[in-house]
Amino acid sequence: MAALKKCLLVVNPISGGNDKTELIAAVKEFAQAENVELVIFETNGEDDEKQIRELYKEHEPERILVAGGDGTIKIVAEAVEHHDVVIGVLPAGSANGLSVDLKLSSDIQENLEIAFHGKVMEMDMVCINNKKSLHLSDIGANAELIKNYENSSVRGKWGYALQAFNTLTDLDDPFHVKIEANGSTVETEARMVVVANTQKYGTGVTINPVGIMDDGKFEIVIIKSLDIFLIGKIMTGNMPLENAEDVEIISAEEAVITTNKPVSFQIDGEYCGEEERLDVRILHRQMRVAIP
């Protein structure tokens, strides 16, 4: 493999509510030691995708390092989707589900080594109603939780736990869902339906034990009738999914999911309003990402 000459570092300064100064300094130092030219861009929520696209054109880096959460990675992936560039993830957001699935370390130096020199996987993405998902999207209880979390003032694990409790206490009745995939139809009552490209939520919960990120398929995980304790287990990361009779998993390349009423919907940890219909298809090998 030819030596790396140039990298673009995309930093989301506000993701995860933590200061990125140390992380940026570590990246600069690593790049300097490796003799790699580093271009740094900080997102600001205005035209980020367009600006990243222009920086990519101008500098043509071989790798783009992303210091942020899943939302930031997705912006970068969309900006450079048709280019031959590798994305190196430096987890620094409140939702780092992708880094959990890529089995990245919590050590900055190890992650830098992977981001600059790690081998490359071509991973799938999922397209849902023309929006892209890297790993996990869902309708129902968890999306409701994310909506409540985004509207609350308490951040971090505590804020999440607090909203989990509030969400569970105010949970609506189950919704009716119809899933058309692989030439057949499943209809059932459900508390939550997950569209999963990978296995785990950022909290470390395995929701989709059969998920593989580059197999050209996604899974639909239907969680039917959950008592409050089971939902609590899912949301806190202690979910025993393998033999749960209230869980059904369907693998597909495309699917249509419809509900009998508008239901809360989230993509990769970001609340997207309420939906009654999801058109889902796989985008095979859409993104090149550095892995250990």
C-alpha positions in Angstrom: 0.0 0.0 0.0 1.4 3.4 -1.0 2.3 5.8 1.8 -0.4 8.1 2.9 0.2 11.7 1.8 -2.8 13.7 2.7 -5.8 13.5 5.1 -8.8 15.6 5.8 -9.9 15.8 9.4 -13.6 16.6 9.9 -14.4 17.6 13.4 -17.9 18.2 14.9 -17.0 20.6 17.8 -20.3 20.1 19.6 -21.0 16.3 19.3 -21.2 14.4 22.5 -20.8 17.7 24.5 -17.1 17.1 25.0 -14.1 19.3 24.2 -12.2 18.1 21.1 -9.0 20.1 21.7 -7.0 17.2 22.9 -8.2 14.9 20.1 -7.3 17.5 17.5 -3.9 17.9 19.0 -3.3 14.1 19.0 -4.3 13.9 15.3 -2.0 16.8 14.3 0.9 15.2 16.2 0.3 11.8 14.6 0.0 13.3 11.1 3.3 15.2 11.7 5.2 12.2 12.9 3.9 10.3 9.8 4.7 13.1 7.4 1.1 13.3 6.3 -0.4 16.7 5.3 -3.5 17.4 7.4 -6.4 19.7 6.4 -8.8 20.4 9.2 -12.5 21.3 8.9 -15.0 22.0 11.7 -18.6 21.5 11.0 -21.1 24.2 12.0 -24.4 22.8 10.8 -24.6 25.0 7.8 -23.9 23.5 4.4 -21.4 21.1 5.9 -21.8 18.5 3.2 -21.3 21.0 0.5 -18.1 22.4 2.1 -16.7 18.9 2.7 -17.3 18.1 -1.0 -15.5 21.2 -2.0 -12.5 20.5 0.3 -12.4 17.0 -1.0 -12.2 18.3 -4.6 -9.6 20.8 -3.7 -7.2 18.6 -1.7 -8.1 15.0 -2.9 -7.1 13.4 0.4 -6.7 9.6 0.4 -8.4 9.4 3.8 -11.0 11.5 5.7 -10.9 11.2 9.5 -14.1 12.0 11.3 -14.1 13.1 14.9 -17.7 13.1 15.9 -20.7 10.8 16.2 -22.7 8.8 13.7 -24.4 11.9 12.3 -21.1 13.4 11.4 -19.9 10.2 9.7 -23.1 10.1 7.6 -22.6 13.7 6.4 -19.1 12.8 5.3 -20.2 9.6 3.6 -22.9 11.5 1.7 -20.4 14.2 0.6 -17.9 11.8 -0.9 -20.2 8.9 -1.8 -18.9 8.6 -5.4 -15.2 9.0 -4.6 -12.5 6.5 -3.8 -11.7 7.6 -0.3 -11.4 5.8 3.0 -13.2 7.1 6.1 -11.4 6.7 9.4 -13.6 7.0 12.5 -12.5 8.7 15.7 -15.5 8.3 17.9 -16.4 11.5 19.7 -20.2 11.9 19.6 -23.1 11.1 21.8 -24.1 8.3 19.4 -21.1 6.2 18.4 -23.0 3.1 17.4 -20.8 2.6 14.3 -17.6 2.6 16.3 -19.0 -0.1 18.6 -19.8 -2.2 15.5 -16.4 -1.6 14.0 -14.9 -2.7 17.3 -12.8 0.4 17.6 -10.8 1.0 20.8 -11.4 3.6 23.5 -7.7 4.5 23.2 -7.0 7.6 21.0 -3.6 6.3 19.8 -5.0 2.9 18.7 -7.8 4.6 16.8 -5.4 6.9 15.1 -3.3 4.0 14.0 -6.5 2.4 12.5 -7.8 5.7 11.0 -4.4 6.4 9.2 -3.3 2.8 8.4 -6.1 0.4 9.1 -7.3 -2.1 6.5 -10.4 -1.2 4.5 -13.9 -2.6 4.5 -16.5 -1.7 2.0 -19.6 -1.5 4.1 -23.3 -1.3 3.1 -25.6 1.5 3.9 -29.4 1.3 4.0 -31.7 3.8 2.2 -34.9 4.5 4.1 -37.4 7.0 2.4 -34.4 8.4 0.5 -32.4 9.0 3.7 -29.3 7.0 4.4 -28.7 4.9 7.5 -25.3 3.6 8.6 -26.3 1.1 11.2 -29.6 1.2 13.1 -32.9 3.0 12.5 -36.2 2.2 14.1 -39.9 3.1 14.6 -41.6 2.9 18.0 -40.3 2.9 21.6 -36.7 3.7 21.0 -37.4 6.5 18.5 -39.8 7.9 21.1 -37.0 7.8 23.7 -34.6 9.6 21.3 -37.3 12.3 20.7 -37.6 12.8 24.5 -33.8 12.8 24.9 -33.3 15.4 22.2 -35.9 17.7 23.9 -34.5 17.3 27.4 -31.8 19.3 29.1 -29.9 16.4 30.8 -27.2 14.9 28.5 -25.1 11.8 28.7 -26.0 8.4 30.2 -28.0 9.9 33.0 -30.2 11.9 30.6 -30.7 8.7 28.6 -31.7 6.7 31.6 -34.1 9.4 32.8 -35.8 9.6 29.4 -35.9 5.8 29.2 -37.9 5.8 32.4 -40.2 8.6 31.2 -40.7 7.0 27.8 -41.6 3.6 29.3 -44.1 5.2 31.7 -45.9 7.1 29.0 -45.7 4.4 26.3 -48.6 4.3 23.8 -50.5 1.2 22.9 -48.6 -1.1 20.5 -49.0 -0.2 16.8 -50.0 -2.5 13.9 -47.3 -3.1 11.3 -47.3 -4.7 7.9 -43.9 -5.8 6.5 -43.6 -6.8 2.8 -40.2 -8.4 2.0 -38.9 -11.3 0.0 -42.2 -11.9 -1.7 -44.2 -12.4 1.5 -46.1 -10.3 4.1 -45.9 -10.3 7.9 -48.6 -8.5 9.9 -48.4 -8.1 13.7 -48.7 -5.8 16.6 -45.4 -4.3 17.6 -43.7 -2.0 20.1 -40.7 -1.4 18.0 -39.4 -2.3 14.5 -35.7 -1.9 13.8 -34.1 -1.6 10.4 -30.5 -2.9 11.1 -27.4 -3.0 8.9 -25.2 -3.8 11.9 -25.6 -5.5 15.3 -25.4 -3.0 18.1 -26.8 0.2 19.4 -24.2 2.8 20.7 -25.1 1.7 24.2 -23.6 -1.7 23.4 -27.0 -3.5 23.1 -27.0 -6.3 20.5 -30.4 -5.9 18.8 -29.5 -7.8 15.6 -27.3 -10.8 16.4 -27.2 -11.9 12.7 -26.2 -8.5 11.2 -23.2 -8.3 8.9 -22.2 -4.9 7.6 -21.1 -5.9 4.1 -23.4 -8.8 3.1 -25.7 -6.9 0.8 -28.7 -7.4 3.2 -30.3 -5.6 6.1 -32.4 -7.1 8.9 -35.8 -6.1 10.1 -36.1 -6.8 13.8 -39.7 -6.9 15.0 -40.2 -6.6 18.8 -43.8 -7.5 19.4 -45.1 -7.5 22.9 -42.6 -6.2 25.4 -43.3 -5.9 29.0 -41.8 -2.9 30.6 -38.8 -4.9 32.1 -37.8 -6.3 28.7 -37.9 -2.8 27.1 -35.8 -1.6 30.0 -33.3 -4.4 29.3 -33.1 -3.5 25.6 -32.5 0.2 26.4 -29.9 -0.4 29.1 -28.0 -3.0 27.1 -28.9 -6.3 28.8 -31.1 -7.8 26.1 -31.1 -11.6 25.7 -32.3 -11.7 22.1 -31.3 -15.1 20.9 -34.3 -17.0 22.3 -36.9 -14.3 22.8 -40.2 -15.5 21.4 -41.5 -11.9 21.0 -38.8 -11.1 18.5 -38.8 -11.9 14.8 -35.9 -11.1 12.4 -36.3 -10.9 8.6 -33.2 -10.5 6.3 -33.9 -8.6 3.0 -32.5 -6.5 0.3 -35.6 -4.3 0.1 -38.8 -4.0 2.0 -41.9 -1.8 2.6 -43.0 -1.3 6.2 -46.4 0.3 6.9 -48.1 1.1 10.2 -51.7 1.8 11.1 -50.9 5.2 12.5 -47.9 7.7 12.5 -45.1 6.3 14.6 -41.9 7.9 15.9 -39.0 7.2 13.6 -35.2 7.7 14.1 -32.1 7.1 11.9 -28.8 6.4 13.6 -29.7 8.1 16.8 -31.4 11.2 15.2 -35.1 11.7 15.6 -36.8 12.1 12.2 -40.5 12.8 13.0 -43.4 10.4 12.6 -43.9 8.0 9.7 -46.6 5.6 8.5 -44.6 4.1 5.6 -40.9 3.2 5.2 -39.5 2.2 1.8 -36.2 0.4 2.6 -33.4 -0.9 0.3 -29.8 -1.9 0.7 -27.0 0.2 -0.8 -24.3 -2.5 -1.2 -20.7 -1.6 -0.4 -21.5 2.1 -0.4 -18.8 3.3 2.0 -15.2 2.5 2.5 -14.2 2.6 6.1 -10.9 1.8 8.1 -11.1 -1.1 10.5 -8.7 -2.8 12.9 
